[in-house]
Structures are given as structure tokens and as C-alpha cells.
């Protein structure tokens, strides 16, 4: 149910990060290798990136399959950034299918993607007014991005309130990445140029590291830290 990826490092093109990898987000939209729930991610896609021109990220979303977007294929090689967050969507049954329900969701300088599902009734009523959509991921994002430094503790609270929830979250603010592993897969790749955090490896590089369930991942200029939730 959805796949996401993020990059923090030297500027890299959207094409190189999302489209050109042998098992990248483009391939994961129709043939994910590690997805535990659902088989394809054809209900939309989105990407956010930071350029330094302003605190808020640029964002591009579509409620259509990633493989069908010819405009992205044309533009992506010309757009590069040092921080990128992107996702493809497999919509939860009963949730909206429009562009506003596609990650990443944005608030201030942050962007966030949610890979999973959560019962919206366990989320605070205060999260609803600022949510970009009524879908579970958007309401969750509104609550988490109201206090980005508390993403880990808030994910734990939601997971304990809804035992069937899957709460793999990936967030970025242009200078750091924050991710949680709660019920689905997540991997980290450290290279000389930067760090990738993704639902699943985009290639067969042996340096990929799988992150244990119920973990918090933090990436910034100081490196990568993994701690239990």
C-alpha cells in the first residue's frame, strides 16, 4: 500500500532518483518487490523538493499512474535538488481518489508521505481543519506536521491506539529526513554523495540496510541514526 523514497545529499535529478533506477519508484508503481499490502500503486504520485529559493518545498502531484505521466518524464531530467521526497499511491478502499489525497502532504517547510493505513477516529480532532484531504494519510500528516520534532512519539501513540495501523512515515524539511517503520518495509542506502531512505531498495546495491520494525530513522548532516520507537 504505497511506496515512498527520499534523498538527502548532493543535488540529484528527479529522473535519476525516481525514473532511471532498475527498481525505482517508477517500477514500484506497477511491480513493487517488497510491498506487503496491495500489488500496484496506480492511484497517483507526488514529489517535493527544496531549492533554497524559499523555505517551502516545490511540489508536483497527480491522481494518475506515475508511468502515464509524459510531462514528468520530460521535465524530471532538468530538475535537481539536494533533498527530494516522492511517493506513489495505492489508495485505501473508500478513500478519495483525487490529487489532494496524494502524498507528499506539505505544511510549512515540511513534506510528508505515509505508507500504510490508520483509523482516522484515533487521530485528534485538531488534525482535521488543516488536513489537505479527508483521507487517513492526510489527516495523519496534518497531525504529525503540527509538531515535526514529535513524529516518532506521535506515530507510537497512533499505533498503540489502532493496533491494526501501518504507520511507515517519511518526512523531510530540506535539511533532514525523518522516517518511521511500523508495519511495513523500509531500507536505507548510504553513499558517498548522500543517503536514500525508501520503502524498498531501488537497485541491488549490497550497501542497502533493512530497518527493523518499530524504528525511528533520522538523517541529517551528522549522519544516519536509527532508534527504537
N, C-alpha and C positions, 0 to 999 in steps of 0.2 A: 504494500500500500504506500505508494510514493517512493521516490528516491531523491536524495539531495547530495550536493557536493559544495565544498568551499575551498578557496585558495588564499593563502597569505604568504607573500614573498615579493620577489622582483616582478615588475609588470609582465603579465602574460595575456595573450589574446583570448577572447571568448571562444574563438574557434578551437584553439589549442586545448583549452580546458574542457569544453563541452561537446565538441563535434568530432574531433580528429582522433581521439583515443580509441583503441580497438574495442574496449568495453566501457566507453564513457557514457555520459548522460543520454546522448542520442541513442545509443544501442540499448541502454537500460529502459528507454521509453517503450520498446517493444520486446526486448529479450533480457530482462534482468537475470543475473546469475544467482543472486542470494536472497531474493525477495521471498519472504515467508507468507505474505498475505496478498492475494491478487496475482495476476500473471502479466498484465501490461499496464503502462502508465500513459494513457492516451487522452486524459481528460483536461490537459492543459500543461503549461510550463511557465517558468518565470526566472528572471535573473536580476540581480542587483550588483552594482559595482561602484566603487568610490574613486573619484578622480582628483580630489583636492580642491575643486572649484567651489564646493560647498560642503557643509557637514553632512547633509542628507545624501544618500546614495541615489544614483540613477537607477531606474527600474523599468523592466520590459516584461510584460506578461501577456499571455494569450490563452484563451479557453479552447485550444485545439492541440492536436499532437505535435510534439517537437519536430518529428520527421516531416511534417507537412508545411513547415514554415520556410518558404523560399527566401523571404526577406532576411531572416536570421542568418541563413547560410551565406547570403551576400554581404551582410554587414559585419558579422562576427570576426572575420579576419582583420578588420580595421579598428577594432575596439580592444584596448589593452588596459589592464589595471593591476595594481598590486594586491587588491582584495576583491574577491568575487564570491558571490553566493548564488546558487542556482538549484532549481528543483523541477522534477516532472511529477504529474499528479495522477493518481488513481483514486477517484472520488469515492468517499464513503457513501453507501447507499442511503438515499434520502437527503443528501446534502446538495446545495446549489451547484450548478454546473457552469456558472458564468465566470468571467475573468476576475472578479473581486474575490473569488474563493481560491484563487491560485496563489501559492507562495512564490516568492517571499513576501511577507507582510512587513510593512515599514512603519516605524514610529521614531521621530527624531532622527538621530544619526544611525539607528539600528535597523537591521533587516533580520527576519527570522523565518525559518521553514520548519514544518512539523511533519514527521514521517510516523503515521500511526492513527490512533483514534482515541477519543476521550468522551465520556458522558458529560455533556455541557452542564448538566444540573449540579455537578460538583464544583464548577467554577464560580467565582464570586460574581454577584450581580453587577459589581462595579466594573467588570471587564466588558460588559456588553455595549455601553454607549460609544466607546472608541474602537470597537471591532470593525474591520473593513467589510466583513460579511457575517452572516449568521451561522456559517459552517463551524464545526468544532475547532478546527485548526486556527481559524481567525480569532475566535473568542479566546482560545488559549494564548495565542500570540499577543493579543491586547493585554492580557493579564501579566504575562511574563515580561513584556517590554515596558510595562509601567515601572518595573524595578529590575533592570538588566543584571545588576550585581547579585540578585537573589534567584536567578534562573534555576540553579541546582536545587536549592531548598523548596522552591515552589513546585518544581516537577515532582519532587518526592511527596509533597503534600497532595498533589493531584493524583499521583499513582496510588497512594495509600487510601484515598477516598474512593477511587474507582479501580478495584483490583484487576479488572479486565482491560484497563487502559494500556495503550502502547504509546510511549512518550519519548521517541527519539527526536530531539530538537537540535537545530543547528542555527546559530545566530552569529552575526558579525557587526562590527561598527567601523570598519575601515582600518583598524589597527590591531584588532584581536578577534579571535574566534572562540565561541563557547558552544559546546555540544553536550548532549546527554544521551546515554544509552539506557533505554528502559523498554525492553520487549522486542527489539529488532536488532539488526546488524549495524556495525559502524567500524570503519577502518581508518588508519592514519598512515600517511606516507611522508617521510621526512627526506628532503633532497637538499642539494647544495644551494638551490635557489629559493626554497620555501617549503611550505607544508600544505598538504592536501588532507582534508577531513571529509570522508564520504561514506554514504550508506554501504557501498561495496567498492572494491578495487576497480579502477578503470583500465588496468592492464595487469600483466603477470609479473611485475617487478617484485623480486623477493624481499624488498625492504618494507612492503606493506605490513602493518601490525594490526591485528584484530583487537578491538577494545572490549573488555569484559562487560557483561550486562550490569546494570545499576552503577554506572560510572559517569563521572563528570570530566570532560576534556576541556582544557584551556590552552590556547595558543596565542603567544604574543612575541615581541622582540626577544624576550628572555628564553623562549623555547616552548616545549610541549609539556604539560603537566596532566596526569591522569590520577583522579582520586575517587574513592567510593562515594556513592550517593547515600 
